[in-house]
Every structure is written in structure tokens, then in C-alpha cells.
Amino acid sequence: MKPNVTESSIDRVLARLLTSSTSVAQAFLEAAAPTKGDLTFDRVTVSAQVPHLGTHGTADLALRLWSENRLQALILIENKIDAGFTPDQPARYALCRDTHLTSQSALVVATLLVSPSIYIAGSRLKDAFDGTLSYERLLPFLEGPDRASMELAIERAASPYEPLPVAAVMGFFDGYAAIAAETFSDLKIKTNPNSANARPEASRTIYFDARASGFRQYVFLKKGDKPASIRVSHQCWDSTAPSASVKLMLDGWAGHVGTASGFLQPALKRSGLYLRPAGRSLALVAHTKRLDNMRPADEQRAAIEEALHQLRHIRDVWNGLEGLLAQTAAAVKS
């Protein structure tokens, strides 16, 4: 199932980011109009769902850069997570841009596609925009719930509805499963949800059945009125993190990482594990060596076994944290 995040929610993240950081606004200007990066401005405004001039439809966001009361630049932003373009959508952006230029609305008018890098790489229509900017480039400027939303959108873009199977990747996953069953049979890998065992090139994460693998679910760790669910994974490669990793993720707890660290950090310091947000979740993480999903798993056996050993370590540490987690839950509730 695709992660639940919408383009409209990311529109709001982008708007908040642009109005809070001139460095980000500068990055948008340089991405949309590289030759105008030295343009000076002292004020930033952002409008959502702005009607196009000269044609129908709207721009998701209109970024305006001002110098005193003079509009220096207008950047028309199309934000995409994974949806296709509607008919003539890029052409309507171009027509709107040209209409603004004709009317001399601003010194610089440009169009910009803002999307996850995997979407930009696969788009046949990206060149119809004056520039592109990836979500991944914006992550360092984000924190808290806004960063979690952006990470979730990146995850969504990497989860195609009908993945194109790649034989080498499928072979890697089969080999990984065989190694796990042979050497760490207590860690149970989830069944591939894709039909015909299809695995696309972007598939780099192995998910484990938390309950069957012996990870405790603490009923006092709530998401709303219900116990928060646990996901367990091995991310073989992660472009948005320092390294590949294995982790346990507590759903809905990303905003409580600071509180949890206060209670858990002494114990985790001894374990070699650490906490961080991962999308909407609080993650208990161990770094691992990067794996190549286009190479046979047997050629990477030592790294795989080391990662599985770390995942077992996460389980053992997590299962021993009941008292400290209960204190964390009480602090969050209060």
C-alpha cells in the first residue's frame, strides 16, 4: 500500500519552507532560472492554486520574490509526488509564463517542477519546465512533521502501483530470503505484496513480520486510542540518510523523538543504536553496509548476515526497554 500523503499537504510544506528561509527561496530561483541566481530580493510571498494567465488551470504555487515593492521574480511551481500530468499541463505552465513575460509582470518569470528525484528521473515531460528541484534537496532544510511528510512523499514516489519487474532485483530478494531463512530463521520476511513477485529497480527495502519475528508490541505506546503499530525493515540503500540501515519504526511517534531520547538515550548509548524520525514514525536504528540490489545476494552474504545480526540486536534491545518506554509513554500522555 502506498504511504498516505497528498500533494496538497506537500504544497503547504513547501509554502511554509519558502516563507521561512531565504536560502530555500534562492535555491528555487537558481533551479528555475540558473542564469538569474544573482538577482537580489528582500521579501518572499507564496500563493497557492493561482489561476494561469492566458489559459485555464492553476499553478500549484506561485513564488514571488520582491525588492522593496518591486516584483523581481515570479516562479510558477508544479508539485508532483507520483501522479501523471493532466493533458497539456506543462504547456499551460509555459503559456502562463509567456503571458506574464509579455505583460512584464516581473523581471524574471519561470516554471519549476518540484518532485521526488525518482519522479524527475522518470518523467518524459520534465524538460517542458524551465527547471526541476528534488524533494531530497529540500530535506536538509526541514525538520519535525514537515520533514516527516516530505520523507513519506519520497517513499510514496518510490512505490509504483504496477512495478516493472527487474530479474536481477528479484534474484537479489530471493537470495536474501534464502540467506535469512538459513542463518536467521527467527526473523520472518514479509511476503512480497506485488503480483508475480515483481520487484522494480527502485525496490531496496526488505520488510519483516514484526510479531512473527519476536518484536514486542507494547499496548501503552498509543497512536490515538489504539496501540501504535510496529514496522521492521532493512533499507539496503537510502539516498536521504547517512548510510543503509536496519530499523524498528513505531508509527505515529515521529514527533516524540526528543521525549523518547530523554528516557532511552543512556540505555541506547550502550547498545550502539540510536533514535531518529522516519516518516511518521520513531525509528530505532542501526547503520549497515550498503547493498546492491542488482547483484546476487550470495556475493554480499557477509554484509547481509551482519545486517540481520544487527536487526536481531534491535529486537533484543527493544524487548528489554519496557520500563523506559512506559515512562516515555506517560510523559507523552501528560
N, C-alpha and C positions, 0 to 999 in steps of 0.2 A: 504494500500500500504506500502511495506517495505521502511524504510529510505534509501536514496540513498548514500551509502558509499561502497567503494570497498576494497578488501583485499590488493590490490597493494598500495592504499593510506595509509592503516594502516601499511604496510611494511615500508613505508617511515617515518611514525611517530615513529615506533619502532627504526629504524636506527638512526634517529636524537636523540632520547632519549638515546640510548645506548652510543652514542659517546659524549654526553654532560654530562653524570653523571656516575661516577664510582660506586656510590651506586646502581644504576639500574643494571649495569653490574654484580655487586656482587650478586644481587638478582636473576639474570638469572643463574649464576653459581650455587648458592645454590639450586635453583629449579631443575636444570638438573642433578646435581651431589652433593647431600646433604653431602656426606662424604668428599668432597673436598673443602668445603666452606672456609677453611683456606689457600687456595692457594693464593700466592701473585702475583700481576701484577701491572704494571705501565703504560700500554698503551692499548687502545681498538681500534679495527678496525672492521668494519662491511661491508660485501659484500652481494649483492642481487642476487637472481636467480643463485646460484652456482651449477654447474653440480655435480651430485653424482659421487663418485668414486666406481668402481666395478659394477655399474648398470646404468640404464637410469633414466632420470628425473633430477630434481633440488631441492635443498633446498631453501625455500623462502629467508632465511637469514643465513649467516654463521658469527657467532660472534667469534672473535679471541681475546684472552687475552694474552698479551705479558709481559715478564720481560726482559727489555733491548731488545736484538734481538732474544730472545728465546721464541718460541710459547709455552705457558703454557697450554692453554685450547682452544679447538675448540668446539663450541656448534652449532649444526645444528638445525635450528628453522623452524618449520612448523606453519604458521599463518593461523587460520581459524576464520571466522566470523559465517557463518551458512551453508557453503557448505559441502557436504559429501566428504569423501575420495575417490580418484580415486583408481582403482584396484591395490592392493599390495603397496599402497603408504607408509603406516607405515613400511612395511617390507623393502622397498627400503631405507628408512632412516636408519634402523638398519644395513642393509648390507653396506651402505656407512660408517657408524660409525665403523663397524668392520674392514673394509678395511683401514681406517685411523689408527686404533689402530695397525693393523698388520704392517703397514708401519712406525709406530712410528712418526706420524705427529705431535703429541703433547702429553704432559704428561697425559692430560685428554681429552677425546672425548666423547660427549654425545648428545642425541637428546632431543628436548624440544617442546612440543605443547603449543602454546600461543593462547588463545581464551577467549571469554566471559565465565563467570562462568557457565552460563546455558548450554553452549555448552559442556564444560568439564564434567559437571554432567551427561549429557545425552549421552555422547559418549561411544560406546562399544569398541572403538579401542584406547582409551587414554593410556591404560596400555602397549601398544606396544612402547610407548615412554619412555625414561628414567625419564622424569618428565613433569609436567604441570605448567603453570603460567597463572593466570587470568588477563584479561584486568582491572578488578576492582582493583586489587592490584597495578596496574601501574598508576591509575588515580591521586593519590596524587602527583606524580612526574611531571604531565603535567599541562599546562596552555594554555590559548588562543585558537587559531584554532586547535592545536593538541589535546587538551583536548576535544574540541567540537567534533572532528572527532571520538575520542575514545568513547565518550558517545553515539554518533549516532550509532556506530557499536554495542555497547551493546544493544541499543534499537532495532536494526535490528535483532540481535540474539534472542531476546525475542518475535519476531513477526513471528510465524511459518506460512508457506504457507497454510497448511491444519491442523489447530489446532485440537488436540484431545479433544473433549468436556468433561468437568467435571461437573456433575449435581449440585454439591454443589456451584461451582463458578457461574454457570448460574443462580442458585437460588438467590445468593447474588446480582448479577447485576439486576435481575428482581425486587428484593426487594428494592434496592437502587433507581431504576427508579420510583417505586411506591411512596416512601417517597418524592422524589424530586417533583413529579407531585402534591402530596397532599399539601406540605408545601412551596415549592418554584417554583410555576408553571411558573414563568417568566424565569427560567433557563431551557433551552431546551437541553436535552441529544441527542447526535447524534445516529443514527441507527447503530446497530452492523453490521460491514461490512462482518462478517463471515457468511457463509451459515448455515442455520438451527439454527441460534442464538448460534452457538458454542462458548464456552469460555474455553480456556485451563487453567491449574493451574497457569501458569505464567501471566495470564491476571489480572492486578491490577490497570488499569487506566480507568477512565471514561472521555470521551471527550464530550464537549458541542458545540452546534452550536453557534459560537460567534455572528454572525449577528442576528439570531433569539432571542438570549439571551440579546440583547441590548448593546453589546460592540461596541464602536465606532471604525471605521476604518478611520484613518487619511491619506488622499491621499498624504500628503507631506512626510510621512515616507516611503521611497522608498527602494525597493530591485531591483537594476538595474534601468530599466526605468519604472517599474510598482510599484504600492503601495504594500508594504510588507504585506503578509497575516498574520492573527492572528489565533492562536490556543488557546483553553481554556481547561484546564483539571484538574481533581482531581486524583493525584497519591496516591493511598491508602497505598502504601509501596514502599520505594526506598532504595535499598542497597547502593547506591552511594551518598546519601545526608544525612544531619543530622536527618531528620525526613520526614514523609509523608507531602504532600503539595497540595495546590491548586495554580494554576498559569495561567497567561496570557503569551503567547510566541509570540514575534514579529520575524518572520522568517528572517534570514539573518543578524541579528543585534548583534550576539554574540560578535563580535569584537568591538562593540561600547559601551559596558557596562560602561567603565571608563568615556567616554564623557557624557553619559546619566546620570550617577550618579552625575557628577558635577552640572548638572542643576536640577535634580529631588530630590536629597537627602534631602534638607530641607523640602520639602512637604511630602516625604515618611517617614521621621523620625516621623512626627506627626501621620501618618497613621498606623504605625506598620508593614508596608510592606517593602520589600527590593528587589533589583535587583541582578541578577546573570546570567551567561551564562547557557543555557540549550540546548545542542547540538549546532545547528547552530543559535539558537535564543537567543534574550534577553528576560529574564523572569522576570515578576513582581510576587512576591511570597509571600504567607502566609503559615506558618507552621500549620499543623493539626495533630490530633491524628492518629496513625496507625490503619488501619482497617484490619481485617482478612477476605479474600475473600472466605474462606472455611466455614465461619459461617453465619447464616442467618442475613440479614441486619437489621431486626427488633430488634435483640439483641444488635445492635450497633447504634441504632437510634439517640441517643443524639450526638454521635461523627459525624455522617453523617450530621445532621442538623447544627451542629456547623461549619463543613467544608463548607456547602452550604452558610451559612451566611457569611463566610469569602470570598467566591467566589463572592457573591453579593457586598461585600465591595470592592474587587479588581475592579469590574466593575465601581462602583461609583467613586473610586479614578481615575481610568484610564480615564473615561469620563470627568473628571474635569481637566485634565492635558494638554489640547490643547495648551495653550500658552507656557508652558515649553517644551513640545515636539516639537513645532515649532522651538524654539530656539535650541534644540538639533539637529534637522534635518539640520538647517542652519550651525551649527558648523561642523557636519559630512560632509556636502557637500563642505565646504570651505577647 
